[in-house]
């Protein structure tokens, strides 16, 4: 084995941070999804040549970043930010933040880091309530962002 971690690293030990300061400190999540990038392509057929089609790159596509956790109380700074954006009516500018997702090893050292610039919430959703289950009430928050990059 070489390097700072075993391959592959486990996916259950991760952190999520919002912005350069720890202003939003209620950042314990059970799941993070949407870390993905894709190049959108355009098909162009060459005139007079019917054997193949060129696939030309157009732009990068990123899905929304989604975090899930047990629902929290209304005094949460993350909930306050989400409510301000989602219920604000767009009369004021949207306050964006950098979101950073860090995958950690067993020694609490980062092994992968992804940064999402100019992120803001675009959807907040509660999972279904079911009277036949004894589950925690889970909320999902989706974020749009301007740019994503893998730091390490």
C-alpha positions in Angstrom: 0.0 0.0 0.0 1.3 3.5 -0.8 -0.2 6.9 -0.3 -2.1 8.5 2.7 -5.1 6.1 2.6 -6.2 2.6 1.6 -7.8 2.2 -1.7 -10.7 2.6 -2.1 -11.5 5.1 0.7 -14.7 4.5 2.7 -17.6 6.7 1.7 -19.2 7.1 5.2 -16.8 9.6 6.8 -17.3 13.0 5.2 -17.8 16.6 6.2 -19.7 19.5 4.5 -18.8 23.1 5.1 -20.5 26.3 4.0 -18.3 29.3 3.3 -14.8 30.2 4.6 -16.0 30.7 8.2 -17.9 28.4 10.5 -20.9 30.7 10.6 -23.1 27.7 9.6 -22.2 25.0 12.0 -25.2 22.6 11.8 -23.6 20.6 9.0 -24.1 16.9 10.0 -25.6 15.1 7.0 -26.4 11.4 6.4 -25.9 11.7 2.7 -24.4 13.9 0.0 -25.1 13.2 -3.7 -24.8 15.0 -7.0 -21.0 15.2 -7.2 -20.7 14.8 -10.9 -19.6 16.5 -14.1 -20.4 15.8 -17.7 -19.5 17.3 -21.0 -22.6 18.0 -23.1 -22.0 17.1 -26.7 -23.6 18.1 -30.0 -23.9 15.7 -32.9 -22.8 16.9 -36.3 -23.1 14.9 -39.5 -20.5 15.5 -42.1 -22.1 16.4 -45.5 -21.8 13.5 -47.9 -20.4 11.1 -45.3 -23.0 8.8 -43.8 -20.8 6.4 -41.9 -20.3 8.4 -38.7 -21.4 11.5 -36.8 -19.0 13.8 -35.0 -19.7 14.4 -31.3 -18.4 17.9 -30.5 -18.1 19.2 -26.9 -20.5 22.1 -26.0 -20.4 22.8 -22.2 -20.0 21.3 -18.8 -23.2 20.1 -17.0 -23.4 19.6 -13.3 -26.4 18.2 -11.4 -27.6 19.9 -8.2 -25.7 19.0 -5.1 -28.0 17.3 -2.6 -27.6 16.9 1.1 -29.8 14.9 3.4 -30.2 14.9 7.2 -32.6 14.5 10.0 -34.8 17.6 10.1 -33.6 20.3 12.5 -35.2 23.2 14.4 -36.0 26.5 12.9 -33.1 28.3 14.6 -30.6 26.5 12.4 -28.4 29.0 10.4 -28.6 26.7 7.4 -32.4 26.6 7.6 -32.4 30.4 8.0 -30.3 30.8 4.8 -32.5 28.4 2.9 -35.7 30.1 4.0 -34.3 33.5 3.0 -33.4 32.3 -0.5 -36.5 30.1 -1.1 -39.1 32.3 0.5 -37.5 35.7 -0.2 -39.4 36.3 -3.4 -36.1 37.3 -5.2 -36.7 40.9 -4.2 -33.2 41.0 -2.7 -30.0 39.4 -4.2 -29.3 35.8 -3.4 -26.5 35.3 -0.9 -24.3 32.6 -2.3 -21.7 30.5 -0.5 -18.9 28.1 -1.2 -19.8 24.6 -0.3 -17.0 22.1 0.4 -17.4 18.4 0.7 -14.5 16.5 2.2 -14.1 12.7 2.3 -12.0 11.7 5.3 -9.9 8.7 6.2 -10.0 6.9 9.6 -7.5 9.4 11.0 -9.8 12.4 10.1 -7.5 13.5 7.4 -9.0 14.6 4.0 -8.4 12.2 1.1 -10.7 14.0 -1.4 -12.1 17.5 -1.4 -14.7 19.0 -3.8 -15.6 22.7 -3.9 -18.8 24.2 -5.2 -18.6 28.0 -5.9 -21.5 30.4 -5.7 -23.9 27.8 -4.4 -27.4 28.6 -3.2 -30.4 26.5 -2.3 -32.9 25.8 -5.0 -35.1 23.1 -3.4 -36.0 21.9 0.1 -38.0 18.7 0.6 -39.2 16.5 3.4 -39.2 12.7 2.8 -42.6 11.0 3.0 -44.1 10.4 6.4 -45.2 6.8 6.9 -47.3 5.6 9.9 -46.0 2.0 9.5 -42.3 2.9 9.9 -40.2 4.1 12.8 -37.8 6.3 10.8 -36.3 9.7 11.4 -37.9 12.6 9.5 -35.4 13.4 6.7 -35.0 16.7 4.9 -33.2 17.1 1.6 -31.7 20.4 0.4 -30.6 20.9 -3.2 -28.1 23.5 -4.2 -27.3 25.0 -7.6 -23.8 26.3 -8.1 -21.6 28.1 -10.6 -18.5 26.0 -10.7 -17.3 22.7 -9.2 -13.8 21.4 -8.8 -12.0 18.6 -7.2 -9.3 20.1 -5.0 -7.5 16.8 -4.2 
